[in-house]
Amino acid sequence: MPGRDSLLALDPGLNNPAAALFRGGRLVAASRVKTQTVWKGRDIAERCTMVAHAVHDWANEHGIEDLGVLVVEWPQIYVKGRSKGDPNDLLPLVGVAMCLAGMLDVNVRSFKPAEWIGQCAKTETGDALTSPRGRLVWRSLDELERATVNVSHDAIDAVGIGLAALGRLQMRVYPGAT
């Protein structure tokens, strides 16, 4: 394919990162990226680098010679009291994303969760395709693209991030819509 018309979308994470690869605006592969349990004992910066290498390897397996842009989900840190858990736990997500960006040396874009998915809450258990977020992303894909997804909540998020970057995420704009 001439030019640099591929897009790699990343839902960063230390344990369950996920990636989605688009060529010519169409999804060609999406899945969670395998990480190693033994990495959990490593220094956080080293662990971010190891995860970024795993994502890079996944992307290379699916062909990124024409990669033009990396799109990442950028964590939203809320003021004290609105945040679930320790906001410092979000910093490694940035580490993974920026390590990967450095390896790829391509244009980088980012979306905070509310920028790409609005207020559609993330679920991490149950069937990813029956969650409101999963249904929203799934209906934005055609049958051939759906066949390329190794379904998990994280992979659905990576696909959604890519679709948002491409202007293809079919969001509903009225309250309570799923």
Summary of the structure (lengths in Angstrom):
residues: 178
radius of gyration: 15.6
end to end distance: 36.1
largest distance: 49.8
contacts: 548
relative contact order: 0.20
helix: 39%
strand: 18%
